[in-house]
Amino acid sequence: MKITAEHNERMAKMTFATVYPLYINKVERKGRTKKELHQVIEWLTGFDDKKLQELIDKNDTFESFFKKAKLNPNAHLITGLICGYRIEEIDNTLTKQVRYLDKLVDELAKGKKMEKILRVA
């Protein structure tokens, strides 16, 4: 699928607080925990529980959310398809970062081992 400028703009303006409950529902339906979800988010962004709650309370957009993040140096190892898009082919940095997060949540929900999700050697 081709990513359009409109798609990138929509991703930038979407709030993390809107998507976060969907992430929780997805992983909990599959037998994973909120704690594991937070571990995955912290690995990618550097945000601990307190900072995450602050960003949710402030209703930060994904654009603001990822500007404040300290992306894990191994994030580039997140590859594959998510929502019909091949992550490694996404040119827009913010859209790629959002898809990184989507992919990690998806892997968690699918029951992958945490070492694999967190790209531990």
Biopython code that builds the backbone (N, CA, C, O; Angstrom):
import numpy as np
from Bio.PDB.StructureBuilder import StructureBuilder

atoms = [
    (1, "MET", "N", (0.830, -1.182, 0.000)),
    (1, "MET", "CA", (0.000, 0.000, 0.000)),
    (1, "MET", "C", (0.876, 1.248, 0.000)),
    (1, "MET", "O", (1.959, 1.265, 0.585)),
    (2, "LYS", "N", (0.402, 2.258, -0.647)),
    (2, "LYS", "CA", (1.134, 3.525, -0.722)),
    (2, "LYS", "C", (0.627, 4.453, 0.379)),
    (2, "LYS", "O", (-0.577, 4.612, 0.577)),
    (3, "ILE", "N", (1.569, 5.057, 1.083)),
    (3, "ILE", "CA", (1.218, 6.006, 2.135)),
    (3, "ILE", "C", (1.137, 7.400, 1.538)),
    (3, "ILE", "O", (2.056, 7.853, 0.856)),
    (4, "THR", "N", (0.023, 8.075, 1.804)),
    (4, "THR", "CA", (-0.194, 9.416, 1.255)),
    (4, "THR", "C", (0.144, 10.481, 2.300)),
    (4, "THR", "O", (0.294, 10.183, 3.485)),
    (5, "ALA", "N", (0.258, 11.709, 1.842)),
    (5, "ALA", "CA", (0.499, 12.836, 2.749)),
    (5, "ALA", "C", (-0.661, 12.972, 3.738)),
    (5, "ALA", "O", (-0.456, 13.320, 4.901)),
    (6, "GLU", "N", (-1.876, 12.695, 3.267)),
    (6, "GLU", "CA", (-3.058, 12.775, 4.145)),
    (6, "GLU", "C", (-2.962, 11.721, 5.257)),
    (6, "GLU", "O", (-3.300, 11.991, 6.409)),
    (7, "HIS", "N", (-2.501, 10.534, 4.899)),
    (7, "HIS", "CA", (-2.329, 9.464, 5.884)),
    (7, "HIS", "C", (-1.311, 9.892, 6.942)),
    (7, "HIS", "O", (-1.550, 9.722, 8.138)),
    (8, "ASN", "N", (-0.184, 10.443, 6.509)),
    (8, "ASN", "CA", (0.846, 10.903, 7.442)),
    (8, "ASN", "C", (0.312, 11.995, 8.362)),
    (8, "ASN", "O", (0.611, 12.006, 9.557)),
    (9, "GLU", "N", (-0.470, 12.907, 7.811)),
    (9, "GLU", "CA", (-1.052, 13.990, 8.603)),
    (9, "GLU", "C", (-2.042, 13.441, 9.635)),
    (9, "GLU", "O", (-2.072, 13.900, 10.777)),
    (10, "ARG", "N", (-2.840, 12.470, 9.232)),
    (10, "ARG", "CA", (-3.809, 11.843, 10.141)),
    (10, "ARG", "C", (-3.079, 11.155, 11.298)),
    (10, "ARG", "O", (-3.517, 11.228, 12.446)),
    (11, "MET", "N", (-1.965, 10.487, 10.989)),
    (11, "MET", "CA", (-1.178, 9.808, 12.028)),
    (11, "MET", "C", (-0.616, 10.832, 13.014)),
    (11, "MET", "O", (-0.635, 10.608, 14.224)),
    (12, "ALA", "N", (-0.118, 11.948, 12.498)),
    (12, "ALA", "CA", (0.487, 12.978, 13.340)),
    (12, "ALA", "C", (-0.526, 13.581, 14.309)),
    (12, "ALA", "O", (-0.185, 13.881, 15.453)),
    (13, "LYS", "N", (-1.757, 13.761, 13.867)),
    (13, "LYS", "CA", (-2.785, 14.428, 14.676)),
    (13, "LYS", "C", (-3.542, 13.476, 15.618)),
    (13, "LYS", "O", (-4.218, 13.929, 16.542)),
    (14, "MET", "N", (-3.429, 12.174, 15.388)),
    (14, "MET", "CA", (-4.090, 11.192, 16.244)),
    (14, "MET", "C", (-3.477, 11.270, 17.646)),
    (14, "MET", "O", (-2.263, 11.420, 17.787)),
    (15, "THR", "N", (-4.310, 11.169, 18.672)),
    (15, "THR", "CA", (-3.777, 11.246, 20.029)),
    (15, "THR", "C", (-3.443, 9.861, 20.563)),
    (15, "THR", "O", (-4.137, 8.882, 20.291)),
    (16, "PHE", "N", (-2.371, 9.809, 21.321)),
    (16, "PHE", "CA", (-1.967, 8.551, 21.948)),
    (16, "PHE", "C", (-3.058, 8.071, 22.910)),
    (16, "PHE", "O", (-3.329, 6.874, 23.001)),
    (17, "ALA", "N", (-3.677, 9.006, 23.622)),
    (17, "ALA", "CA", (-4.712, 8.659, 24.597)),
    (17, "ALA", "C", (-5.896, 7.944, 23.947)),
    (17, "ALA", "O", (-6.561, 7.136, 24.595)),
    (18, "THR", "N", (-6.163, 8.233, 22.683)),
    (18, "THR", "CA", (-7.255, 7.575, 21.966)),
    (18, "THR", "C", (-6.905, 6.135, 21.617)),
    (18, "THR", "O", (-7.759, 5.250, 21.678)),
    (19, "VAL", "N", (-5.659, 5.906, 21.253)),
    (19, "VAL", "CA", (-5.216, 4.590, 20.784)),
    (19, "VAL", "C", (-4.823, 3.671, 21.943)),
    (19, "VAL", "O", (-4.970, 2.452, 21.850)),
    (20, "TYR", "N", (-4.332, 4.250, 23.018)),
    (20, "TYR", "CA", (-3.847, 3.482, 24.166)),
    (20, "TYR", "C", (-4.860, 2.449, 24.701)),
    (20, "TYR", "O", (-4.483, 1.296, 24.905)),
    (21, "PRO", "N", (-6.127, 2.821, 24.933)),
    (21, "PRO", "CA", (-7.084, 1.816, 25.416)),
    (21, "PRO", "C", (-7.276, 0.659, 24.420)),
    (21, "PRO", "O", (-7.541, -0.475, 24.819)),
    (22, "LEU", "N", (-7.140, 0.958, 23.143)),
    (22, "LEU", "CA", (-7.246, -0.094, 22.122)),
    (22, "LEU", "C", (-6.071, -1.064, 22.234)),
    (22, "LEU", "O", (-6.238, -2.272, 22.072)),
    (23, "TYR", "N", (-4.893, -0.528, 22.510)),
    (23, "TYR", "CA", (-3.719, -1.382, 22.731)),
    (23, "TYR", "C", (-3.941, -2.292, 23.934)),
    (23, "TYR", "O", (-3.672, -3.492, 23.874)),
    (24, "ILE", "N", (-4.432, -1.712, 25.026)),
    (24, "ILE", "CA", (-4.679, -2.510, 26.238)),
    (24, "ILE", "C", (-5.683, -3.622, 25.941)),
    (24, "ILE", "O", (-5.444, -4.781, 26.278)),
    (25, "ASN", "N", (-6.803, -3.273, 25.312)),
    (25, "ASN", "CA", (-7.817, -4.278, 24.981)),
    (25, "ASN", "C", (-7.246, -5.391, 24.122)),
    (25, "ASN", "O", (-7.524, -6.568, 24.351)),
    (26, "LYS", "N", (-6.449, -5.016, 23.138)),
    (26, "LYS", "CA", (-5.880, -6.003, 22.208)),
    (26, "LYS", "C", (-4.995, -7.004, 22.945)),
    (26, "LYS", "O", (-5.132, -8.213, 22.757)),
    (27, "VAL", "N", (-4.093, -6.504, 23.779)),
    (27, "VAL", "CA", (-3.173, -7.430, 24.446)),
    (27, "VAL", "C", (-3.867, -8.233, 25.547)),
    (27, "VAL", "O", (-3.568, -9.413, 25.731)),
    (28, "GLU", "N", (-4.784, -7.608, 26.276)),
    (28, "GLU", "CA", (-5.469, -8.329, 27.351)),
    (28, "GLU", "C", (-6.409, -9.402, 26.816)),
    (28, "GLU", "O", (-6.574, -10.449, 27.441)),
    (29, "ARG", "N", (-7.029, -9.148, 25.661)),
    (29, "ARG", "CA", (-7.884, -10.170, 25.032)),
    (29, "ARG", "C", (-7.084, -11.424, 24.685)),
    (29, "ARG", "O", (-7.618, -12.533, 24.649)),
    (30, "LYS", "N", (-5.806, -11.223, 24.434)),
    (30, "LYS", "CA", (-4.937, -12.333, 24.038)),
    (30, "LYS", "C", (-4.134, -12.896, 25.214)),
    (30, "LYS", "O", (-3.206, -13.682, 25.022)),
    (31, "GLY", "N", (-4.500, -12.487, 26.435)),
    (31, "GLY", "CA", (-3.873, -13.062, 27.616)),
    (31, "GLY", "C", (-2.588, -12.385, 28.065)),
    (31, "GLY", "O", (-1.889, -12.909, 28.932)),
    (32, "ARG", "N", (-2.267, -11.240, 27.495)),
    (32, "ARG", "CA", (-1.086, -10.495, 27.928)),
    (32, "ARG", "C", (-1.541, -9.403, 28.892)),
    (32, "ARG", "O", (-2.740, -9.186, 29.064)),
    (33, "THR", "N", (-0.593, -8.719, 29.517)),
    (33, "THR", "CA", (-0.948, -7.770, 30.568)),
    (33, "THR", "C", (-0.601, -6.321, 30.194)),
    (33, "THR", "O", (0.188, -6.048, 29.290)),
    (34, "LYS", "N", (-1.231, -5.421, 30.934)),
    (34, "LYS", "CA", (-0.932, -3.994, 30.789)),
    (34, "LYS", "C", (0.532, -3.740, 31.140)),
    (34, "LYS", "O", (1.190, -2.910, 30.513)),
    (35, "LYS", "N", (1.037, -4.452, 32.140)),
    (35, "LYS", "CA", (2.439, -4.321, 32.540)),
    (35, "LYS", "C", (3.362, -4.684, 31.370)),
    (35, "LYS", "O", (4.355, -3.998, 31.128)),
    (36, "GLU", "N", (3.043, -5.745, 30.655)),
    (36, "GLU", "CA", (3.851, -6.137, 29.497)),
    (36, "GLU", "C", (3.759, -5.085, 28.392)),
    (36, "GLU", "O", (4.753, -4.780, 27.732)),
    (37, "LEU", "N", (2.568, -4.537, 28.195)),
    (37, "LEU", "CA", (2.390, -3.477, 27.207)),
    (37, "LEU", "C", (3.279, -2.284, 27.561)),
    (37, "LEU", "O", (3.948, -1.721, 26.694)),
    (38, "HIS", "N", (3.280, -1.909, 28.827)),
    (38, "HIS", "CA", (4.103, -0.777, 29.269)),
    (38, "HIS", "C", (5.591, -1.078, 29.080)),
    (38, "HIS", "O", (6.369, -0.184, 28.747)),
    (39, "GLN", "N", (5.979, -2.316, 29.289)),
    (39, "GLN", "CA", (7.378, -2.714, 29.092)),
    (39, "GLN", "C", (7.774, -2.512, 27.622)),
    (39, "GLN", "O", (8.863, -2.020, 27.328)),
    (40, "VAL", "N", (6.892, -2.892, 26.721)),
    (40, "VAL", "CA", (7.147, -2.743, 25.286)),
    (40, "VAL", "C", (7.212, -1.257, 24.909)),
    (40, "VAL", "O", (8.106, -0.842, 24.173)),
    (41, "ILE", "N", (6.271, -0.467, 25.411)),
    (41, "ILE", "CA", (6.254, 0.974, 25.111)),
    (41, "ILE", "C", (7.510, 1.641, 25.666)),
    (41, "ILE", "O", (8.116, 2.484, 25.004)),
    (42, "GLU", "N", (7.897, 1.264, 26.879)),
    (42, "GLU", "CA", (9.093, 1.859, 27.477)),
    (42, "GLU", "C", (10.342, 1.481, 26.685)),
    (42, "GLU", "O", (11.232, 2.312, 26.504)),
    (43, "TRP", "N", (10.418, 0.248, 26.215)),
    (43, "TRP", "CA", (11.572, -0.174, 25.410)),
    (43, "TRP", "C", (11.691, 0.707, 24.160)),
    (43, "TRP", "O", (12.785, 1.151, 23.810)),
    (44, "LEU", "N", (10.566, 0.954, 23.496)),
    (44, "LEU", "CA", (10.591, 1.732, 22.261)),
    (44, "LEU", "C", (10.828, 3.221, 22.513)),
    (44, "LEU", "O", (11.605, 3.851, 21.796)),
    (45, "THR", "N", (10.170, 3.787, 23.522)),
    (45, "THR", "CA", (10.134, 5.248, 23.682)),
    (45, "THR", "C", (10.960, 5.794, 24.844)),
    (45, "THR", "O", (11.333, 6.967, 24.846)),
    (46, "GLY", "N", (11.244, 4.950, 25.826)),
    (46, "GLY", "CA", (11.918, 5.422, 27.036)),
    (46, "GLY", "C", (10.964, 5.955, 28.088)),
    (46, "GLY", "O", (11.408, 6.375, 29.156)),
    (47, "PHE", "N", (9.653, 5.949, 27.815)),
    (47, "PHE", "CA", (8.664, 6.484, 28.751)),
    (47, "PHE", "C", (8.335, 5.460, 29.841)),
    (47, "PHE", "O", (7.920, 4.340, 29.542)),
    (48, "ASP", "N", (8.524, 5.851, 31.109)),
    (48, "ASP", "CA", (8.099, 4.990, 32.210)),
    (48, "ASP", "C", (6.597, 5.191, 32.449)),
    (48, "ASP", "O", (5.956, 5.998, 31.776)),
    (49, "ASP", "N", (6.050, 4.451, 33.409)),
    (49, "ASP", "CA", (4.609, 4.510, 33.679)),
    (49, "ASP", "C", (4.136, 5.928, 33.982)),
    (49, "ASP", "O", (3.091, 6.362, 33.496)),
    (50, "LYS", "N", (4.919, 6.648, 34.793)),
    (50, "LYS", "CA", (4.538, 8.007, 35.190)),
    (50, "LYS", "C", (4.487, 8.939, 33.973)),
    (50, "LYS", "O", (3.525, 9.690, 33.808)),
    (51, "LYS", "N", (5.500, 8.893, 33.137)),
    (51, "LYS", "CA", (5.557, 9.750, 31.954)),
    (51, "LYS", "C", (4.448, 9.373, 30.974)),
    (51, "LYS", "O", (3.832, 10.247, 30.364)),
    (52, "LEU", "N", (4.198, 8.097, 30.827)),
    (52, "LEU", "CA", (3.141, 7.628, 29.940)),
    (52, "LEU", "C", (1.793, 8.186, 30.377)),
    (52, "LEU", "O", (1.018, 8.665, 29.549)),
    (53, "GLN", "N", (1.516, 8.126, 31.667)),
    (53, "GLN", "CA", (0.253, 8.650, 32.182)),
    (53, "GLN", "C", (0.160, 10.156, 31.965)),
    (53, "GLN", "O", (-0.910, 10.677, 31.653)),
    (54, "GLU", "N", (1.275, 10.849, 32.130)),
    (54, "GLU", "CA", (1.312, 12.293, 31.901)),
    (54, "GLU", "C", (0.958, 12.612, 30.437)),
    (54, "GLU", "O", (0.189, 13.536, 30.173)),
    (55, "LEU", "N", (1.508, 11.861, 29.505)),
    (55, "LEU", "CA", (1.231, 12.075, 28.081)),
    (55, "LEU", "C", (-0.228, 11.763, 27.742)),
    (55, "LEU", "O", (-0.838, 12.429, 26.906)),
    (56, "ILE", "N", (-0.772, 10.750, 28.397)),
    (56, "ILE", "CA", (-2.183, 10.407, 28.200)),
    (56, "ILE", "C", (-3.063, 11.530, 28.743)),
    (56, "ILE", "O", (-4.009, 11.959, 28.084)),
    (57, "ASP", "N", (-2.746, 12.000, 29.946)),
    (57, "ASP", "CA", (-3.524, 13.076, 30.573)),
    (57, "ASP", "C", (-3.479, 14.368, 29.751)),
    (57, "ASP", "O", (-4.464, 15.104, 29.692)),
    (58, "LYS", "N", (-2.342, 14.637, 29.122)),
    (58, "LYS", "CA", (-2.193, 15.846, 28.301)),
    (58, "LYS", "C", (-2.795, 15.670, 26.909)),
    (58, "LYS", "O", (-2.856, 16.617, 26.125)),
    (59, "ASN", "N", (-3.239, 14.443, 26.612)),
    (59, "ASN", "CA", (-3.849, 14.144, 25.309)),
    (59, "ASN", "C", (-2.892, 14.474, 24.148)),
    (59, "ASN", "O", (-3.293, 15.040, 23.132)),
    (60, "ASP", "N", (-1.625, 14.104, 24.332)),
    (60, "ASP", "CA", (-0.605, 14.367, 23.318)),
    (60, "ASP", "C", (-0.915, 13.659, 22.001)),
    (60, "ASP", "O", (-1.378, 12.519, 21.978)),
    (61, "THR", "N", (-0.649, 14.360, 20.923)),
    (61, "THR", "CA", (-0.754, 13.736, 19.598)),
    (61, "THR", "C", (0.437, 12.797, 19.430)),
    (61, "THR", "O", (1.410, 12.873, 20.180)),
    (62, "PHE", "N", (0.352, 11.911, 18.438)),
    (62, "PHE", "CA", (1.492, 11.047, 18.167)),
    (62, "PHE", "C", (2.715, 11.872, 17.778)),
    (62, "PHE", "O", (3.847, 11.499, 18.087)),
    (63, "GLU", "N", (2.483, 12.994, 17.098)),
    (63, "GLU", "CA", (3.600, 13.859, 16.718)),
    (63, "GLU", "C", (4.343, 14.344, 17.966)),
    (63, "GLU", "O", (5.570, 14.260, 18.029)),
    (64, "SER", "N", (3.617, 14.842, 18.937)),
    (64, "SER", "CA", (4.204, 15.325, 20.177)),
    (64, "SER", "C", (4.793, 14.166, 20.992)),
    (64, "SER", "O", (5.884, 14.283, 21.550)),
    (65, "PHE", "N", (4.070, 13.066, 21.052)),
    (65, "PHE", "CA", (4.476, 11.865, 21.780)),
    (65, "PHE", "C", (5.862, 11.405, 21.318)),
    (65, "PHE", "O", (6.750, 11.174, 22.139)),
    (66, "PHE", "N", (6.040, 11.274, 20.006)),
    (66, "PHE", "CA", (7.312, 10.765, 19.502)),
    (66, "PHE", "C", (8.419, 11.823, 19.495)),
    (66, "PHE", "O", (9.601, 11.477, 19.493)),
    (67, "LYS", "N", (8.050, 13.100, 19.493)),
    (67, "LYS", "CA", (9.079, 14.152, 19.630)),
    (67, "LYS", "C", (9.716, 14.078, 21.013)),
    (67, "LYS", "O", (10.905, 14.357, 21.171)),
    (68, "LYS", "N", (8.922, 13.704, 22.012)),
    (68, "LYS", "CA", (9.416, 13.617, 23.381)),
    (68, "LYS", "C", (10.107, 12.285, 23.667)),
    (68, "LYS", "O", (10.808, 12.153, 24.670)),
    (69, "ALA", "N", (9.916, 11.315, 22.807)),
    (69, "ALA", "CA", (10.458, 9.969, 23.015)),
    (69, "ALA", "C", (11.954, 9.920, 22.716)),
    (69, "ALA", "O", (12.472, 10.677, 21.895)),
    (70, "LYS", "N", (12.622, 9.015, 23.402)),
    (70, "LYS", "CA", (14.014, 8.692, 23.083)),
    (70, "LYS", "C", (13.959, 7.290, 22.483)),
    (70, "LYS", "O", (14.014, 6.288, 23.196)),
    (71, "LEU", "N", (13.850, 7.244, 21.162)),
    (71, "LEU", "CA", (13.643, 5.975, 20.469)),
    (71, "LEU", "C", (14.799, 5.012, 20.720)),
    (71, "LEU", "O", (15.969, 5.390, 20.671)),
    (72, "ASN", "N", (14.447, 3.777, 20.985)),
    (72, "ASN", "CA", (15.445, 2.740, 21.218)),
    (72, "ASN", "C", (16.356, 2.609, 19.997)),
    (72, "ASN", "O", (15.867, 2.597, 18.868)),
    (73, "PRO", "N", (17.670, 2.509, 20.206)),
    (73, "PRO", "CA", (18.586, 2.394, 19.069)),
    (73, "PRO", "C", (18.352, 1.142, 18.211)),
    (73, "PRO", "O", (18.780, 1.093, 17.058)),
    (74, "ASN", "N", (17.679, 0.142, 18.768)),
    (74, "ASN", "CA", (17.382, -1.070, 18.009)),
    (74, "ASN", "C", (16.006, -1.046, 17.340)),
    (74, "ASN", "O", (15.561, -2.058, 16.797)),
    (75, "ALA", "N", (15.342, 0.092, 17.378)),
    (75, "ALA", "CA", (14.007, 0.190, 16.768)),
    (75, "ALA", "C", (14.049, -0.150, 15.281)),
    (75, "ALA", "O", (13.074, -0.670, 14.737)),
    (76, "HIS", "N", (15.163, 0.137, 14.626)),
    (76, "HIS", "CA", (15.279, -0.163, 13.190)),
    (76, "HIS", "C", (15.176, -1.664, 12.892)),
    (76, "HIS", "O", (14.976, -2.059, 11.743)),
    (77, "LEU", "N", (15.312, -2.491, 13.925)),
    (77, "LEU", "CA", (15.188, -3.943, 13.748)),
    (77, "LEU", "C", (13.734, -4.394, 13.648)),
    (77, "LEU", "O", (13.458, -5.556, 13.351)),
    (78, "ILE", "N", (12.809, -3.474, 13.896)),
    (78, "ILE", "CA", (11.377, -3.787, 13.784)),
    (78, "ILE", "C", (11.019, -3.707, 12.299)),
    (78, "ILE", "O", (11.038, -2.633, 11.697)),
    (79, "THR", "N", (10.698, -4.845, 11.734)),
    (79, "THR", "CA", (10.399, -4.916, 10.302)),
    (79, "THR", "C", (9.149, -5.758, 10.086)),
    (79, "THR", "O", (8.622, -6.360, 11.021)),
    (80, "GLY", "N", (8.690, -5.791, 8.857)),
    (80, "GLY", "CA", (7.548, -6.625, 8.504)),
    (80, "GLY", "C", (6.324, -5.800, 8.170)),
    (80, "GLY", "O", (6.381, -4.577, 8.049)),
    (81, "LEU", "N", (5.217, -6.507, 8.026)),
    (81, "LEU", "CA", (3.959, -5.870, 7.660)),
    (81, "LEU", "C", (3.134, -5.538, 8.895)),
    (81, "LEU", "O", (3.053, -6.318, 9.843)),
    (82, "ILE", "N", (2.528, -4.367, 8.855)),
    (82, "ILE", "CA", (1.556, -3.965, 9.881)),
    (82, "ILE", "C", (0.514, -3.088, 9.206)),
    (82, "ILE", "O", (0.852, -2.112, 8.537)),
    (83, "CYS", "N", (-0.738, -3.435, 9.382)),
    (83, "CYS", "CA", (-1.848, -2.678, 8.788)),
    (83, "CYS", "C", (-1.686, -2.529, 7.269)),
    (83, "CYS", "O", (-2.090, -1.518, 6.695)),
    (84, "GLY", "N", (-1.101, -3.525, 6.635)),
    (84, "GLY", "CA", (-0.937, -3.509, 5.183)),
    (84, "GLY", "C", (0.271, -2.749, 4.682)),
    (84, "GLY", "O", (0.467, -2.627, 3.473)),
    (85, "TYR", "N", (1.089, -2.232, 5.595)),
    (85, "TYR", "CA", (2.273, -1.463, 5.212)),
    (85, "TYR", "C", (3.541, -2.207, 5.621)),
    (85, "TYR", "O", (3.610, -2.750, 6.724)),
    (86, "ARG", "N", (4.528, -2.238, 4.758)),
    (86, "ARG", "CA", (5.835, -2.802, 5.086)),
    (86, "ARG", "C", (6.621, -1.695, 5.790)),
    (86, "ARG", "O", (6.942, -0.670, 5.189)),
    (87, "ILE", "N", (6.923, -1.915, 7.062)),
    (87, "ILE", "CA", (7.546, -0.891, 7.899)),
    (87, "ILE", "C", (8.834, -0.337, 7.286)),
    (87, "ILE", "O", (9.048, 0.875, 7.271)),
    (88, "GLU", "N", (9.677, -1.217, 6.790)),
    (88, "GLU", "CA", (10.966, -0.756, 6.273)),
    (88, "GLU", "C", (10.856, 0.086, 5.008)),
    (88, "GLU", "O", (11.843, 0.685, 4.579)),
    (89, "GLU", "N", (9.671, 0.141, 4.406)),
    (89, "GLU", "CA", (9.459, 0.957, 3.203)),
    (89, "GLU", "C", (8.778, 2.296, 3.490)),
    (89, "GLU", "O", (8.554, 3.080, 2.568)),
    (90, "ILE", "N", (8.450, 2.566, 4.744)),
    (90, "ILE", "CA", (7.787, 3.817, 5.117)),
    (90, "ILE", "C", (8.827, 4.931, 5.176)),
    (90, "ILE", "O", (9.813, 4.832, 5.907)),
    (91, "ASP", "N", (8.598, 5.999, 4.396)),
    (91, "ASP", "CA", (9.548, 7.113, 4.315)),
    (91, "ASP", "C", (9.363, 8.138, 5.432)),
    (91, "ASP", "O", (10.342, 8.693, 5.931)),
    (92, "ASN", "N", (8.129, 8.390, 5.824)),
    (92, "ASN", "CA", (7.838, 9.407, 6.832)),
    (92, "ASN", "C", (8.261, 8.893, 8.214)),
    (92, "ASN", "O", (7.793, 7.846, 8.660)),
    (93, "THR", "N", (9.134, 9.626, 8.879)),
    (93, "THR", "CA", (9.696, 9.190, 10.159)),
    (93, "THR", "C", (8.623, 8.957, 11.213)),
    (93, "THR", "O", (8.634, 7.928, 11.889)),
    (94, "LEU", "N", (7.697, 9.900, 11.361)),
    (94, "LEU", "CA", (6.661, 9.757, 12.383)),
    (94, "LEU", "C", (5.759, 8.565, 12.094)),
    (94, "LEU", "O", (5.454, 7.789, 12.999)),
    (95, "THR", "N", (5.333, 8.410, 10.861)),
    (95, "THR", "CA", (4.476, 7.281, 10.506)),
    (95, "THR", "C", (5.207, 5.965, 10.781)),
    (95, "THR", "O", (4.599, 5.004, 11.253)),
    (96, "LYS", "N", (6.487, 5.921, 10.492)),
    (96, "LYS", "CA", (7.290, 4.720, 10.757)),
    (96, "LYS", "C", (7.326, 4.432, 12.259)),
    (96, "LYS", "O", (7.204, 3.280, 12.675)),
    (97, "GLN", "N", (7.494, 5.478, 13.071)),
    (97, "GLN", "CA", (7.546, 5.302, 14.520)),
    (97, "GLN", "C", (6.221, 4.785, 15.072)),
    (97, "GLN", "O", (6.205, 3.911, 15.939)),
    (98, "VAL", "N", (5.114, 5.322, 14.571)),
    (98, "VAL", "CA", (3.791, 4.849, 15.007)),
    (98, "VAL", "C", (3.624, 3.382, 14.610)),
    (98, "VAL", "O", (3.101, 2.585, 15.388)),
    (99, "ARG", "N", (4.060, 3.028, 13.420)),
    (99, "ARG", "CA", (3.953, 1.639, 12.960)),
    (99, "ARG", "C", (4.880, 0.716, 13.738)),
    (99, "ARG", "O", (4.568, -0.460, 13.928)),
    (100, "TYR", "N", (6.025, 1.242, 14.194)),
    (100, "TYR", "CA", (6.877, 0.447, 15.088)),
    (100, "TYR", "C", (6.078, 0.049, 16.327)),
    (100, "TYR", "O", (6.066, -1.114, 16.729)),
    (101, "LEU", "N", (5.417, 1.032, 16.920)),
    (101, "LEU", "CA", (4.632, 0.772, 18.122)),
    (101, "LEU", "C", (3.500, -0.203, 17.828)),
    (101, "LEU", "O", (3.267, -1.135, 18.597)),
    (102, "ASP", "N", (2.800, 0.006, 16.726)),
    (102, "ASP", "CA", (1.725, -0.921, 16.340)),
    (102, "ASP", "C", (2.247, -2.350, 16.194)),
    (102, "ASP", "O", (1.605, -3.302, 16.637)),
    (103, "LYS", "N", (3.399, -2.487, 15.579)),
    (103, "LYS", "CA", (3.986, -3.810, 15.341)),
    (103, "LYS", "C", (4.358, -4.490, 16.656)),
    (103, "LYS", "O", (4.120, -5.686, 16.829)),
    (104, "LEU", "N", (4.941, -3.729, 17.579)),
    (104, "LEU", "CA", (5.302, -4.298, 18.878)),
    (104, "LEU", "C", (4.062, -4.764, 19.642)),
    (104, "LEU", "O", (4.063, -5.839, 20.243)),
    (105, "VAL", "N", (3.012, -3.954, 19.616)),
    (105, "VAL", "CA", (1.756, -4.323, 20.285)),
    (105, "VAL", "C", (1.179, -5.579, 19.630)),
    (105, "VAL", "O", (0.691, -6.475, 20.319)),
    (106, "ASP", "N", (1.236, -5.638, 18.312)),
    (106, "ASP", "CA", (0.746, -6.796, 17.579)),
    (106, "ASP", "C", (1.528, -8.062, 17.959)),
    (106, "ASP", "O", (0.941, -9.121, 18.182)),
    (107, "GLU", "N", (2.843, -7.936, 18.027)),
    (107, "GLU", "CA", (3.671, -9.094, 18.398)),
    (107, "GLU", "C", (3.363, -9.548, 19.822)),
    (107, "GLU", "O", (3.318, -10.748, 20.092)),
    (108, "LEU", "N", (3.152, -8.612, 20.724)),
    (108, "LEU", "CA", (2.800, -8.940, 22.103)),
    (108, "LEU", "C", (1.475, -9.691, 22.133)),
    (108, "LEU", "O", (1.356, -10.718, 22.800)),
    (109, "ALA", "N", (0.491, -9.187, 21.419)),
    (109, "ALA", "CA", (-0.830, -9.812, 21.384)),
    (109, "ALA", "C", (-0.783, -11.200, 20.748)),
    (109, "ALA", "O", (-1.579, -12.071, 21.101)),
    (110, "LYS", "N", (0.131, -11.406, 19.826)),
    (110, "LYS", "CA", (0.240, -12.704, 19.154)),
    (110, "LYS", "C", (1.014, -13.730, 19.975)),
    (110, "LYS", "O", (1.196, -14.869, 19.547)),
    (111, "GLY", "N", (1.469, -13.314, 21.161)),
    (111, "GLY", "CA", (2.105, -14.262, 22.059)),
    (111, "GLY", "C", (3.605, -14.440, 21.876)),
    (111, "GLY", "O", (4.189, -15.377, 22.422)),
    (112, "LYS", "N", (4.229, -13.557, 21.119)),
    (112, "LYS", "CA", (5.684, -13.659, 20.958)),
    (112, "LYS", "C", (6.368, -13.499, 22.305)),
    (112, "LYS", "O", (5.859, -12.813, 23.192)),
    (113, "LYS", "N", (7.513, -14.130, 22.452)),
    (113, "LYS", "CA", (8.286, -14.006, 23.682)),
    (113, "LYS", "C", (8.844, -12.588, 23.785)),
    (113, "LYS", "O", (9.204, -11.974, 22.781)),
    (114, "MET", "N", (8.909, -12.084, 25.006)),
    (114, "MET", "CA", (9.335, -10.713, 25.234)),
    (114, "MET", "C", (10.741, -10.465, 24.683)),
    (114, "MET", "O", (11.003, -9.384, 24.156)),
    (115, "GLU", "N", (11.655, -11.441, 24.791)),
    (115, "GLU", "CA", (13.022, -11.265, 24.276)),
    (115, "GLU", "C", (12.998, -10.993, 22.767)),
    (115, "GLU", "O", (13.797, -10.203, 22.265)),
    (116, "LYS", "N", (12.090, -11.641, 22.052)),
    (116, "LYS", "CA", (11.972, -11.452, 20.607)),
    (116, "LYS", "C", (11.367, -10.073, 20.300)),
    (116, "LYS", "O", (11.824, -9.371, 19.398)),
    (117, "ILE", "N", (10.350, -9.707, 21.051)),
    (117, "ILE", "CA", (9.689, -8.414, 20.839)),
    (117, "ILE", "C", (10.665, -7.274, 21.060)),
    (117, "ILE", "O", (10.684, -6.304, 20.302)),
    (118, "LEU", "N", (11.485, -7.395, 22.115)),
    (118, "LEU", "CA", (12.414, -6.329, 22.488)),
    (118, "LEU", "C", (13.753, -6.451, 21.760)),
    (118, "LEU", "O", (14.724, -5.777, 22.104)),
    (119, "ARG", "N", (13.787, -7.315, 20.757)),
    (119, "ARG", "CA", (14.972, -7.477, 19.901)),
    (119, "ARG", "C", (16.241, -7.668, 20.717)),
    (119, "ARG", "O", (17.262, -7.029, 20.462)),
    (120, "VAL", "N", (16.162, -8.572, 21.720)),
    (120, "VAL", "CA", (17.327, -8.913, 22.538)),
    (120, "VAL", "C", (18.134, -9.957, 21.795)),
    (120, "VAL", "O", (17.597, -10.967, 21.339)),
    (121, "ALA", "N", (19.427, -9.707, 21.679)),
    (121, "ALA", "CA", (20.300, -10.631, 20.937)),
    (121, "ALA", "C", (20.420, -11.970, 21.615)),
    (121, "ALA", "O", (21.117, -12.854, 21.117)),
]
sb = StructureBuilder()
sb.init_structure("model")
sb.init_model(0)
sb.init_chain("A")
sb.init_seg("    ")
for serial, (resi, resn, name, xyz) in enumerate(atoms, 1):
    if name == "N":
        sb.init_residue(resn, " ", resi, " ")
    sb.init_atom(name, np.array(xyz, "f"), 0.0, 1.0, " ", f" {name:<3s}", serial, name[0])
structure = sb.get_structure()
